[in-house]
């Protein structure tokens, strides 16, 4: 059975992206999701919902769908000085970093492989990064002033894990992270923003790898 196009999976995921950030803000998120997944405890992400009886034990390979990235709804109001080209560069750049970091983290031990084709041992990850807020984007324009910040920004991950052949959803996660606060103010530029974003992405990729490892008993 073939999988639906990545765009169709993303449309399904974005329906969850509407409600999951709200659930993150609650002291007591719903015990059961809108589609019957059950809330589970996790040390690695803020919210984890799993399908009853689901396991990641049989997966050794991962398909990473192209990640959708969206700014925080208030960011455009706060940063009217950032033009459309710069916004697109930021969004595309983060999407590329997502794939690179997740691939590195999954494949670094040699236990997992990032692939493009469905198979019985392939897990499909469809993700969106929403509520992206870049505190001091580096647009490198003549005459710009240097900006010093404590934190370079924040973002929220919404992701679904599915069996690549059956389309069955196994788990859904949500997690919001802010770039680590620095002891002192630092000059925020493209390099520092990228480094902070990669640290957040690596923590999420590490959570996926730990989940796979735990399911295998390693």
N, C-alpha and C positions, 0 to 999 in steps of 0.2 A: 504494500500500500504506500503510495507516495505521500510525502508531506505537503501541506498547503504552502503556497509561496511565503517567503519571509515577510512580505508586506502584510499578508493575512494574519500571520502569527503576531506581528507587531501591533496590528489593530486590536487583537484580543488583549495583548499585554497592556496597551494604553488604557483600556477600560479599567484595568486594575490600578493603573497609575493615578487615576482620578481619586480612588478611595484609599489607597495605601498610605500616601503622605498624611492624610487625615487620621488614619489609624495609628501612625507613628506618634502623633501628638496626644493620643489618649493614654491615660494611666492604665486603663483596662481595655485593650483592644478586643474585638469580637473573638469568641472561642472558636467560631466556625466561619469560614469565608463565604462569600456569596455563592461559590460553586462547590461547597462541601469539604474544602480542605480544613484540617484541624490545626489550631495553634499549638506550636511546640516550643520548648525552651531551647535557647541557643546562646553560647558564649561568644559567638563571632558576629552575629547580626542582630539588629534590634527586633525584627519580626521574621518568624519562620513559620510557614504553613505547609503541612505535608498531607499527601493523600494517604488514607489509612491503608496500611500494608505495603506501602511503597518502599523500595530500597534502591540505593545506588551501588550495591555490591557488584553488579555485573558489568559496570561500565569502565572501559579502559581508554576510550577515545571521546572527544568532545567536538561538536560543531558549535562554533561561535557565530551566531547571526550578527549582521551589521547592527551596531548599537545605535539607538535613537537618542539624541541629546537635545535638551531644551532648557532655555534659561528660566530662572525664577521670574514670575510674572511681574515683579516690581523692578527687576534689573533694568529693563529697557527705559523705565521712567527715570531711574537714578543715573543712568549712563547714556544720556542723549548725545554725548560727544562721540560715541562709538558708532561708526557707520556700518552699513550692511555688509561690506566686504570684510571688515574686521570681525564682525559677529560670526560670519560664515567661517572665517579662518579659525576662530576659537572653537566653534562647535565641531568642525571637521577634525581639528587637531586633537580634541579630546577623544573623539571616536577612534581615531587611529591609535592613540595611546592606550585606549582600552584593549584593543585587539592585541597590541604588542605586549603589554604587561601581562594579560591573561595567558597568552601563549607562552611567554617566558616562564611564568610561575608554574603552569601545568606541566611543561615539558622539561623543566630543569633537573628533575630527579630521574627522568627516563621512564617513569611509571605510566605516564599518560601521553596522549598524542592528540593534537588538534588537527581535525580532518574536515572534509567538505561533503562526504557522502554518508547517507544513512546506512546503518547496519545494526545487528542485534546488540552489539557492545558499545554503541555510540549514544551518548547523551547530548541532547540539543539544548543550548542555552540561548534564550532570547531575552535581551536586557534593554532597559531604558535608563538613562541618567537624566533626572528632572530636577527642577528647582536649582539649577546651576547659578551660582552667584560669584562672579569674579570680582574681588574687591578693587584691584588696581590692574586692569588689563594693560598690557604693554603694546601700544599701537605704533610706537617708534616714529612719531611725526616730528618734523622740525619745530623747535621751540617748545616742546612739551616739557613739563616740569617733572622731576623725579618724585615718586610717591613712596612714602614709608608706611608700612602697615604692621600690625601684630599678627594678623591672619590673612592669607591670600584668598580665602573664599570657602565655599561650602557646596555640597551637592548631595543628591539622594539617588540611591540605586533601587530600581525595581527589576526583578528578574524572575523568569520562570524556567524551571528545569523539566524537560519532557523527554520521553523515550522517542528516539529519532524515527523509529519505524511505525509505531502504533499511534503516535501523537499524544499518548496519554500523559497528562500532567502529573508530575511526581512531587513537585514542591514549588513554592513561591516565596521569595524573600524580599524584604525591604530594609534599607538601612540608610541613615543620614549621617554624614560625617562632615566635620569642619577641619580645614587644614590646621595642623598642630600650632597652637599659639607659641610664638617665639618669646623668649625671655626679654629680648629687647626689640625695638622696632627695626625692621629691615627694609632695604630698598626692594620693592616688588617690581620685577621685570619678567620677561618671557621665560627666562631660565628658572627663576625661583618659583614662578607660578606652575611651570611644568613639573618641577621636582616635587612640589607639594601635591599636585594632582596625581602623580605616579605613586606617591606613598599611599594615598587613599585607595587608588585602584589596586595596588599590590595587596593591601589588607583584604579587599574583597576577593581577589583572585586566590589569596591564601585560604580564605574561608571555604571556597569551593573545593580546593585541593584537600583541605582537612576533612571536609565532608566525605569526599571520595575515599580518602585514606581510612576514615573511621568505619565506613561501610565495609571495607575490605578487612578490617581488623588489624591494620598496620599503624 
